[in-house]
Each structure stands twice: as structure tokens, then as C-alpha cells.
Amino acid sequence: MKKMLSLLAVLLSLALLPAGGQNVKIVSQTCPDCGVTVYGRLLEPSDHKPGCKWYVEPETESSHNHESESSWGSSAYSDSHSFGLIEGKPLTNDEYYELLLRTHCDYCGGEGTNHAADCIIGKTYKLWQDAMHAGREWDAIRLRDNVVTLMLGTTSGMDKIHAMRGVSVPKPDPEPVAAEKPSTKLKDYTPAPEKPAVSVSAPLIPCPLAQHAPEFSGINEHDIVYDKPQSLSAQHPWGEVDLDELRRVKRLGYLDFLSDYDIERYSNTPGGTVILGKRTPEGKTLWMVMQRNQESGKYTGSVMNDTEDSVGKMVSPQDVRLEAEGSLVVMEFSGGYKVVKTIDGILVVRGYNIEVLPLRVDGHPVISWSQDPSWEGKVFAKETRLYNDKGQTIAEGEQLEYYDDAVIARMDNGARATLYNWQGGSLFFDVGGRNSDRMEDIRCYNSDRGSYYVIKIREGRYALIGKGFRRVGGTYASADEAHAAWKQQ
């Protein structure tokens, strides 16, 4: 049975407030899970509809915890309502700080508070520390909660919770063996010759793992709607606007409508893209995407205007937003056409049917691209691709199957297949005296020894690949022979 990669849908519903203690009035916030909208403030846990994963019943006075200080560690964590019940029980203070400070990180392999520089948990941990040292208590609590939320979405995090609660997964009892009469044949008492263990090679190519990421996470992102226009000349938490440059552009007839704005989107990453919007009486929103000039350190902007899509059709701007925990900018146009850039303004991919997947590979997001269905049979063959945040192709084919350690790409109506790692590398085999990464078929299987791949190079010639892109044995005459070799390791 295939071990398909399940996509974890974790929604961090409480938006991060901008730093600096500004006197800001929030117009509205909507929960994307239950659809509740509140006006003039942020959502509270009790605002959500019953049944929503973020709904928390309002506490009564009798429900408050009045236990002594000695029971603090086992009492429910109460500084924030970001957490519901975890497997039927509230998260305790001990569990909360164990996840925050000491648990192994599945994202980067770090231990405790030591994370890799590009790890999403490590970045959030640093933002928490910075907010705490700057005295922004409310921001610090929310960022701290985001670290714990991300840890709860990992296998090691839940294993730690299970260990602290004394919960173990019971192993199934062995199947009963029917009683048999003793054999009277000598051969049944003669030991069979030992078969040598099947050899396992060193990794053929690197094997980074795809990690789950929150599908709708707003961590590291600010999305603010103001009730009154904001001036570009005001103080901003993300930086300073180059007003002289904007005035120069205005003399050319541009940006007059964006001397002020009422929508502001930015990330906590210093120097990242800033998105400003202005709603018009006609019900439209005009957008300006701003980048920081490396020399002056100030922000200048460009307006989203009509543009040509991949086949020369004019499309008009609809929206621009941050995705992938604030690491990507997605510009959306009419008809579903999208342009994806990094927060440094570097183009990643453009086209129709683009989706930022809830996956991270070495801390970086993965973007899926599929051709416009109207192209099929006209210009290109049917194709789907995966890109990293540098715009480099990870895998391509007519159909892609995702696994935690690899991607199977099928092409030529399923007659050929390629096995990719999550860095864009592929396995090559000798086919008819030449090296090729296009095989006749590739199948992924699961077993008590982990997942493995059986590759049909051609009829009567099969290869067996285990976890970590390690080749098991040599060449096999059939798929059944390859499966048997997997059991003989």
C-alpha cells in the first residue's frame, strides 16, 4: 500500500500585531475555518462557532484554576487560548515548555533551542526572543505559542506528549499458531542452509525529506485593514518610504492614488516585500508592491497593472498576498493567472494552476505548477512541475506522486516514470547501453521495514531502492523476486 504524504492542515488563527505599540484600529478579521467575522478587533477563541477547531467555550468563574503553586506544572497552560484539547486533554504548563525548549525538531534535526538558520521553528523562536527582549509582551506570547503549535505538528512533538502522559501505542498480539502433529520426515529436522543477507548500497543520491507545514498558517505575516487612510510619510514598523522617489514617479503620472493606503501586508523578515492596497468607491482594490533599495535602505514601489499572461492574453490584477509563512509573494490576476516571487522580489514561477504546497524541504517551500488546460493539444503536452523557492525544477511529468523521501513522475501516458529526490536529482540506470532516468514503471510499497520502491527498468529486469535512495541487491528478474529480496535484508 502506498505511503502517501498526508498534508497537515494547521491553522494559526490569531494574527500577529505590528510592533511598536501603534494606535491602530482593526476593521475586521474572519476565521477561514468557520466563517465567523468580527469587526473592530481580532477574533477571540469564544467567537468561533461550536465545532470549529479554534472554538473555546467561555470560562465561568467556577472554572478558574485555584490550585496551589506546587501544581503549576501539571495545570493547564493558560497564558493564551491558541490551543484546544490535545487528544482530548488540555496542554499543561510542563508539556508546553517541554515542546518550547527541549524537544527534538523534525524540521531541521536540531535539539532543544538549537535550530538550523533556515528552519521555520528556529526563525519563529528567534522572533519570539527578539519580541521578548524588546518588551513587546503580547507579540512575544503569540510567537512563543506559534513555536509550540509547529512542534505539535511534528512526530517528535506528539511523541513527547505521549511520553509525558504515559500513553503508549499497544502492539498487536501475535497470530495464534495452530497445533500440528510432529513430523516423521528427516528433512523437516535438517536445518536449511543460511542465505546471505541482501547487500545494501550507500546512498545513490542525497535524500532530504519533505516535512509537513501548516496549510493556512499566518505565522510571520501581518495583514492589516485600517478604517482610515494611512500616510506613506508616517512611521512604519517595516521601514521608511523613499518619498522623493515616489514624488518623481508621480510627476510621470503614476502612483497618485497611492499617496495613502488602507491595507498593509508585510512579514517579520527584515527588508522583505511590503504590500500596500487602497480600496476604491467602485469596490476595487489598487495594489502597490514595495521593495527596499539596498543602497538607500528605503522602500520604493511599483503598481500592479494589467499584464500579459503566458500566451499573450491581457489579465488584470486581483490580489497580492504573502504565503508560505511570509517567504513568498503571490500576485494574482484575472482568470487565475499568478506570479510568484520571493520576498526579495526574485521571480520564482508564473502561470495558471499554481499552488504553494503545505510542504517544506530543508526549510524551503515547494510550489506546484500545472499548465492551463486550454493549452492541451495545442502548444505543449500535458505537464505538471514542482519548483523550489529559487525557481529551480524539482520534478516534472504528466502526473506526480509525492512521498516524504521522493517524487514519482509519470509521463508518456504512464509508459515511463522517473524517481526524483526533493532537490531535483533523479536515479539513472543502464537502459540499452545508455544511461537514462526514464524507467518503464516505478511503484512505492510500505512494509514493517519502512517504505521502498520497485523499479521496472525493462521486462525481466527490476531494481529495488530502499529508504535513503539505497539500492538493495542487484538486478531481479521480476517484481516478486524484488519483494522477496526486501524481506531477506
HUKA-V893450 format. One record per pair of residues at least 24 apart in sequence whose C-alpha atoms are under 7 Angstrom apart, sorted by the first residue. I is the first residue (numbers start at 1). GAP is how many residues later the second one is. Records with the same first field share a line. If there is no record, write none. Layout:
I = GAP ; GAP
//
This chain:
1 = 444 ; 445
2 = 442 ; 443 ; 444
3 = 400 ; 442 ; 443
4 = 398 ; 399
5 = 397 ; 398 ; 399
7 = 205 ; 351
8 = 204 ; 205 ; 206 ; 207
9 = 205 ; 206 ; 207
10 = 204 ; 205 ; 206 ; 207
11 = 203 ; 204 ; 205 ; 206
12 = 205 ; 206
14 = 29
15 = 203 ; 207
16 = 123 ; 206
17 = 122
18 = 219
19 = 218
20 = 217
25 = 201 ; 202
26 = 198 ; 199 ; 200 ; 201
27 = 198 ; 199 ; 200
45 = 36
54 = 30
56 = 28
82 = 63
95 = 66
96 = 52
99 = 49 ; 52 ; 58
100 = 47 ; 48
103 = 54
104 = 52
106 = 48 ; 50
107 = 104 ; 256
108 = 254
118 = 245
119 = 244
120 = 243
121 = 26 ; 29
197 = 291 ; 292
198 = 274 ; 275 ; 287 ; 290 ; 291
199 = 273 ; 274
200 = 270 ; 271 ; 272 ; 273
201 = 269 ; 270 ; 271
202 = 268
203 = 265 ; 266 ; 267
204 = 265 ; 266
205 = 264
207 = 198 ; 214 ; 261 ; 262
208 = 153 ; 197 ; 214
209 = 152 ; 195 ; 196
210 = 149 ; 150 ; 151 ; 194 ; 195
211 = 148 ; 149 ; 150
212 = 146 ; 147 ; 148
213 = 145 ; 146 ; 147
214 = 144
215 = 143
217 = 108
218 = 107
219 = 106
220 = 47 ; 48 ; 105 ; 106
221 = 45 ; 46 ; 47 ; 101 ; 104 ; 105
222 = 43 ; 44 ; 45
223 = 41 ; 42 ; 43
224 = 39 ; 40 ; 41
225 = 37 ; 38 ; 39
226 = 36 ; 37
227 = 35
228 = 34
229 = 31 ; 32 ; 33
230 = 30 ; 31 ; 32
231 = 28 ; 29 ; 30
232 = 27 ; 28
239 = 59
240 = 58 ; 59
241 = 57 ; 58 ; 59
242 = 56 ; 57 ; 58
245 = 55
246 = 54
267 = 59
272 = 71 ; 72
273 = 70 ; 71
309 = 28
310 = 41
324 = 41
342 = 47
348 = 41 ; 42 ; 43
349 = 42
361 = 61
364 = 25
365 = 24
393 = 31
394 = 28 ; 29 ; 30
395 = 25 ; 29
415 = 25
416 = 24 ; 25
417 = 24 ; 25
454 = 25 ; 28
//
